[in-house]
């Protein structure tokens, strides 16, 4: 390699910058308007709501739930990851795929399955259990990847320097997987703080549920907006805290070439207990909810099922999710390309703005857009465009991340070659980069599509009048305790949202294996 | 094909001056090599010529036309990057035809160029189905297809393993000559530059320090830096007086007359080492022997045991009788040396 091929900090062309700026403004709209609403009674009014005892207790409950769930996910996720990548656990390849499947079950569907089976199991213990079982794959996936990716040589060197297996794990392996585990834990904590469906169904009063009831029961939107702002602040604080404590060491492997596979730790007489423990987790996280769903679906289908309504809700779900995915991806392409190719201050700003949705719980975005719609955009209030707008805000980070990483992986030298062969900058982007990045961008769009289908709070508050999706039908029937009527919607939702997720995950697993051998 | 003329090119990235007044001339239809260590600015020079970077000052003219401000897509400059950089989503024919208009893509041009690089049977292969050397030849065909005014090759062989490198190098040289292409090869590999180019320009810290035929650059380096960078060299302190200089190897003849103290530079193949017959040459002791098969580098200490060592390297044919560390030898200088006054 010759010296300094610098990434030019050129200004992105206006044809990219204009749509990217639009996307950034859209992403910032709910947050901006939320703050405006929260301060509509002045700073004094804001402080009044924040300083209430009820509010402090609310913060406490939310943090408790997030903390306990994150701890539980770390234990389950790291434990499963180690067992399924580094030991002679029987059938570990298959079990590894099975263990990630709970991701495909929306938390409110799992909550519904538990509540339908045990109507009195609610509040904190139920919420913590259900959310832990839903979220541990967020830790399992990155940690398992880190455990496979690290070079076995570092552990072997530690052993050769006189450390036993446990010391080696503590001194070498743990630091190597720590960033992955921390990233997973952050995802879990943010998920729990922003989750609305599970805590609402299991009746545990954390931020999201209180915001919803406050909005529902009062004509004054200000307290709900204040609580929403507070929740966003809490989220930002956690992200910032995690960022501050992150180690500065580089964790990528030095040197080139693909790593050897790790030798497996023999489980021997621990095989039985290990299988038992994993079976218990998978039963609770996967078998039980699916079984409960099947039971109630069978019961409900024989008596209360309205097939026309089910098909209608399924069609609406697919339709709004598809719209959400198309619009979100279209807006994400210019932002992602700028983020990957133009390292200027302007580009960084646009990219940062597009990530606002990461810190915004669905209920907060929904609430802000409701206020905004009622006041400034009444023609699209409770119509499809406003709902799609909410999806864009919430899932733009997903799509931008996908576009950015797949464009970044397409070598810039390909664009140089294309230009030397007569293409304009945009022509090179169109004829080369977007082709090379195509599969990654499409995967991002698919992910947004699946996530839109499962989305509950924004859909609930912003859906067009008269339209029901699978999620809102499930919500409505659960609220009035009609589990038999709710179950078919939950079952169809899992089928529609889970199957493609499984296929995506399966394909990625195969790619990973292909890369490792 | 047209000639390239680069005049007084300057380029900085922030506070770092990467090019500080580069002049380069390449005759139409010839291959010039820009040779320099990592970070000397040679890739930046290439990127300015191709139009990917804009120079702060100076001009680039291709075929007599100054191209300042002309975007890369209108310069008619083909590039062959490191590792080929084939478009992974297009097959070989798609890659080669990328720079052609729609009509020309359907003409025989793609087949012609593939013929030229000897890959006509590979038109429908995908890039990942080709070996490294084949990818490099497709990249060359792709650059040549639109009949560019100039072809730039950026370390095109550095990713190939050494066995393959010589063969691909020879093949690329042949294709470029057949196509009558004006080409600039950027490399840090002196062997590559000396063996392929008609003209070698040595670059250091953003400047061209010497430009000439491969024999000139190797045999009569412009300064000590060029002498040690282009090929192996024994550098000894010495005092020159006219056509000769005195140094640890005795009195050596100089290529150009000089006077005063300075450095005497002798190539290893100019040192003949033989077992001590007590007659000609300077006595020395073998320190080590690096055997390469076709030849060997023998390191000899010119000073008596116990004093500060002064080691010179001699290159000798591989099959002569081996010398072992500790052997007493005599060192004779053949031909003339270069001298650089302090």
Interface residues (C-beta under 8 A of the other chain):
Chain A: X1 X2 X3 X4 X5 X6 X8 X411 X413 X414 X416 X417 X418 X419 X420 X421 X422 X423 X424 X427 X431 X432 X435 X436 X438
Chain B: X13 X16 X18 X38 X39 X40 X41 X42 X43 X44 X47 X50 X51 X52 X53 X71 X72 X73 X74 X75 X77 X78 X79 X81 X82 X85 X87 X88 X89 X98 X99 X142 X143 X146 X148 X154 X155 X158 X186 X188
